[in-house]
């Protein structure tokens, strides 16, 4: 698998997040920071997550995407879109309940505009653990039947915080 990277773009209230390669925990601080930029914006018209070149994502990344969609619904009253054609990834998205909060489209978007790569953000271990905990709690909130998969991790992180 190719190492992961995150490309982003925004123009006139439209935000695009493109995940490429194998996107793991090491990129979550960067993703979380960019999501804060979206959350702080006064005019968000559309949020697109492009998974067309994604080879893999971990549960923390999926939890952050859940956070993105829930916040977009609450603050901007929009339902973000995920572009994904990989059946395996679509099954993962559905198994985590993301199909309930995103529109999943199995075709490429018309255009993405000019994308730039997010720079790597280092987080201190305490803040990173809080992000991991929040991400997994959101996944369990979305799909309670997956609680057994994450309960040990959640309990361990809660004990450390």
Long-range contacts (C-beta under 8 A, 24 or more apart in sequence): 1-55, 1-56, 2-55, 4-55, 4-56, 5-117, 5-118, 6-30, 6-31, 6-34, 6-117, 6-118, 7-115, 7-116, 7-117, 7-118, 8-34, 8-115, 8-116, 8-118, 9-112, 9-113, 9-114, 9-115, 9-116, 10-37, 10-38, 11-113, 12-45, 13-41, 13-43, 13-44, 13-45, 13-46, 14-45, 14-46, 14-47, 14-48, 15-41, 15-44, 15-46, 15-47, 15-48, 16-47, 16-48, 16-49, 16-50, 16-112, 16-113, 16-115, 17-47, 17-48, 17-49, 17-50, 17-68, 18-49, 18-50, 18-52, 18-53, 18-112, 18-115, 19-49, 19-50, 19-51, 19-53, 19-54, 19-57, 19-61, 20-53, 20-54, 21-53, 21-54, 21-55, 21-56, 22-55, 22-56, 22-57, 23-54, 23-56, 23-57, 23-58, 23-61, 24-56, 24-57, 24-58, 24-60, 24-61, 25-58, 25-60, 25-61, 25-128, 25-132, 26-120, 27-61, 27-118, 27-120, 28-60, 28-61, 28-64, 28-128, 28-131, 28-132, 28-135, 29-121, 29-122, 29-123, 29-127, 29-128, 29-131, 30-118, 30-119, 30-120, 30-121, 31-61, 31-64, 31-118, 32-64, 32-131, 33-118, 33-121, 34-118, 35-64, 35-67, 35-68, 35-71, 38-68, 38-71, 38-72, 39-71, 39-75, 44-72, 44-75, 44-76, 44-78, 45-78, 46-78, 46-80, 46-81, 47-72, 47-78, 47-80, 47-81, 48-80, 48-81, 48-82, 48-83, 48-109, 48-112, 49-80, 49-81, 49-82, 49-83, 49-102, 50-82, 50-83, 50-109, 50-112, 51-82, 51-83, 51-84, 51-86, 51-89, 52-83, 52-84, 52-85, 52-108, 54-84, 54-86, 54-89, 57-89, 57-92, 59-96, 59-135, 59-136, 59-139, 59-150, 60-131, 60-132, 60-135, 60-136, 61-135, 62-92, 62-93, 62-96, 62-98, 62-135, 62-139, 63-132, 63-134, 63-135, 63-136, 63-137, 63-138, 63-139, 64-131, 64-135, 65-98, 65-102, 66-96, 66-97, 66-98, 66-101, 66-135, 66-138, 66-139, 66-142, 67-134, 67-135, 67-138, 69-98, 69-101, 69-102, 70-101, 70-138, 73-101, 79-103, 81-105, 83-107, 83-108, 83-109, 95-143, 95-146, 96-139, 96-142, 96-143, 96-146, 97-139, 97-142, 97-143, 97-146, 98-142, 100-142, 101-142, 126-161, 129-157, 129-160, 129-161, 130-157, 130-161, 132-157, 133-157, 133-158, 133-161
